[in-house]
Amino acid sequence: MRVEGACASGGLAFASAIDSIQAGCDINLVVGAEVQTTASARQGGDYLARASDYKRQRSIDDFVFPAMFARRTMHCMEKMDVQVEDLAKLSVKAYENANKNPLAHMHHVKMDMDLASSSSDKNPAILGNPELNPFLRVSDCSQVSDGGAALVVVSEDGLKKLGKSVSDAIELVGIGHATGNLFVDGDPLSMPTTAFAASQAYDMSTITPADVQVAEVHDCFTITEILMMDSLKLAQTGSGLDMVRNGETTLEGRVPVNTGGGLVGFGHPVGATGIKQVLEIYRQMKGQCGDYQMKNQPEIGVTANMGGDDKTAVVGLFKNH
């Protein structure tokens, strides 16, 4: 079965495997892959723009989605007091985590606050749209990556058939899937589709946002990580922006976010990302992350995979055993 949902394709494939289990299939292999580097950046940008309302939004910029999220950044700076330094912190965190992850696209690339905080030859503002150009630099962007990811999703009977024990697995305790209206621009300060998928996942489980100990969120751009944390209600007080400023999302923080580098540092092979997010939660829970392993192995984790500009979202809640 092939599943397509732009950047949420991996999450949708995972959700489809859960549907398959509920229909009686005990063992499911979920695979996601992408090859993007065979096309130029502008040609690739045009392909990716097909996940937008292409006829209406294609003229925004040669790079449609970077421009759309630069617009979100502009509004968040105006209305939420997001500062360039806040986004730079997220970029530096992503690269530092990727530097510890041998599988990351940016494993050998360094980023610091000075570089991430300003436009330069080494960190250009890439948009042609003059209004939006100041609000996005290369350091704010996810990577154009080739890659793949795969996992096996099983029922309890499937686990036994494979000769595995419960301690070899993690448990999905809640899942949500939601879609938004592709033809209408939403509130640039929030992600209601992701928030609705998150509410479905929380409602399915006994887990609350305060229980979450690790998160993998869809940071296609640095501003998205802040809005994702708000959608998942991860802040105990304040907002996702406060979490960034307080250092709560670092590897040593209260709720580490995107421990392996996320889309900005690890990379974004589009069809694989939603599957890779689940694998990162699994690997953290089982102590398999090497140099970027959390000090305390987490018991509760959440993933949030998004397609388009908050038009498709899949959120999963996981428990270790």
Secondary structure, DSSP 8 states (H G I E B T S, - for coil): -----GGGHHHHHHHHHHHHHHTT--EEEEEEEE--TTS-HHHHHHHHGGGS-HHHHGGG-SSHHHHHHHHHHHHHHHHS---HHHHHHHHHHHHHHHHT-TT-TTTT----HHHHTS--SSS------TTTGGG--GGGB--B--EEEEEEEE-HHHHHHTT--GGG-EEEEEEEEEE--TTS---TT--HHHHHHHHHHHHHSS--GGG--EEEE--SBHHHHHHHHHHTT--SSS-HHHHHHTTTTSTTSSS-BSTT-HHHHT-B-HHHHHHHHHHHHHHHHTT--GGG--SS--SEEEEEEEETTTTEEEEEEEEE-
